[in-house]
Amino acid sequence: MPLVLYYMPMSPYCRSVLLLARAVDVPLDLRTVNLMAGEQLKPEFVAINPQHTIPTLVDGDLILWESRAILTYLVGLYGKDKTLYPEDLKTRAKVDALLYFDSGTLMQRWRGVVHPVIKDGAPKPPEKGLEQFHEALGWLETSLSQHKGKFAAGTDGPTVADFALVAGVSTYEAAGFFDADKYPVISAWLERCKKTMPGYQELNADAAAKFGGFIQSKIKQ
Ligand SMILES: N[C@@H](CCC(=O)N[C@@H](CS)C(=O)NCC(=O)O)C(=O)O
C-alpha cells in the first residue's frame, strides 16, 4: 500500500516532503487539501489530523503531521543510504539543530511577516516582524558560513535539514523578502540545492513562485 500524503503544492512544508520523497524515490498517494477552500476543517480530515495541518502522512496505522518528522521517517524507511539523515551522532545533532531552528525560529518569524498580510488583511508586514525575520536569516547566514561550499550541516550532499530549509528560503525569495546580495552564503547554498535536488523546479520552484505571487498580491503599496 503506498503512503498517503495530504498536501497542497503551495505549502512550503508540503514541498519539503515532496522533494524528499522524490530524492528517496518513494511513491506517494497524493491527496490535495485545498486550504483556500477551508478543506482542512472538513470533519473527515480533522478525524485524521485533529490539528488540521498539512502535510499529513498516513502509513497504515501511523499518522504524522509534522513535516520534519515526516522527512526523517521517509529517510529511515526508504533512504538507500543514510546520508540524508546521517547516523554519525555529531552530524545528526547538527541536522537536528537546523530542523529545530527552521521550525521553531525561522519559520515562526516568517509567519510574523506574512500571516498579518495573508490571514489578517494587514496592508503590509509589520516592521517588528520584518526585523525579527531578518535577524533569523542573519543567524542562518552565519551558520551556513561555517560550512561554505557544502550543505547546511557541513555535509557534502544534502540532508533533511536542507530539504526543510530550502522550501522556506525559496518561498521568501519568491515573495520578495530575500535579498541575495544581503545573504550571499544562503544564496550560494540555495543555488546548490536547486542544482542538486531531483525535481526541484517541478516540485518546489513553480509552487513557491505561485505562493510568492499570492503573498505579493496581498501587499498594498
Ligand atoms: N509545523 C508544521 C506546520 C504545518 C502548517 O502549519 N501547515 C499549514 C499550511 S502551510 C496548514 O496546514 N494550515 C492550515 C491550518 O492550520 O488550519 C509542519 O511543519 O508540518
The ligand as an SDF file (V2000), in Angstrom:
LIG
                    3D

 20 19  0  0  0  0  0  0  0  0999 V2000
    4.9180   22.5880   11.8750 N   0  0  0  0  0  0  0  0  0  0  0  0
    4.0140   22.1080   10.8720 C   0  0  0  0  0  0  0  0  0  0  0  0
    3.3030   23.2930   10.2270 C   0  0  0  0  0  0  0  0  0  0  0  0
    2.2600   22.8680    9.2270 C   0  0  0  0  0  0  0  0  0  0  0  0
    1.3450   24.0220    8.8300 C   0  0  0  0  0  0  0  0  0  0  0  0
    1.2040   24.9990    9.5620 O   0  0  0  0  0  0  0  0  0  0  0  0
    0.7420   23.8930    7.6680 N   0  0  0  0  0  0  0  0  0  0  0  0
   -0.1970   24.9120    7.2010 C   0  0  0  0  0  0  0  0  0  0  0  0
   -0.0460   25.0820    5.6960 C   0  0  0  0  0  0  0  0  0  0  0  0
    1.4810   25.8170    5.2210 S   0  0  0  0  0  0  0  0  0  0  0  0
   -1.6040   24.4230    7.4490 C   0  0  0  0  0  0  0  0  0  0  0  0
   -1.8950   23.2690    7.2600 O   0  0  0  0  0  0  0  0  0  0  0  0
   -2.5340   25.3300    7.8440 N   0  0  0  0  0  0  0  0  0  0  0  0
   -3.9170   25.0140    7.9550 C   0  0  0  0  0  0  0  0  0  0  0  0
   -4.4520   25.1590    9.3380 C   0  0  0  0  0  0  0  0  0  0  0  0
   -3.6600   25.3850   10.2950 O   0  0  0  0  0  0  0  0  0  0  0  0
   -5.6720   25.0520    9.5010 O   0  0  0  0  0  0  0  0  0  0  0  0
    4.7730   21.2920    9.8370 C   0  0  0  0  0  0  0  0  0  0  0  0
    5.9570   21.6200    9.5890 O   0  0  0  0  0  0  0  0  0  0  0  0
    4.2230   20.3290    9.3180 O   0  0  0  0  0  0  0  0  0  0  0  0
  1  2  1  0
  2  3  1  0
  2 18  1  0
  3  4  1  0
  4  5  1  0
  5  6  2  0
  5  7  1  0
  7  8  1  0
  8  9  1  0
  8 11  1  0
  9 10  1  0
 11 12  2  0
 11 13  1  0
 13 14  1  0
 14 15  1  0
 15 16  2  0
 15 17  1  0
 18 19  2  0
 18 20  1  0
M  END
$$$$
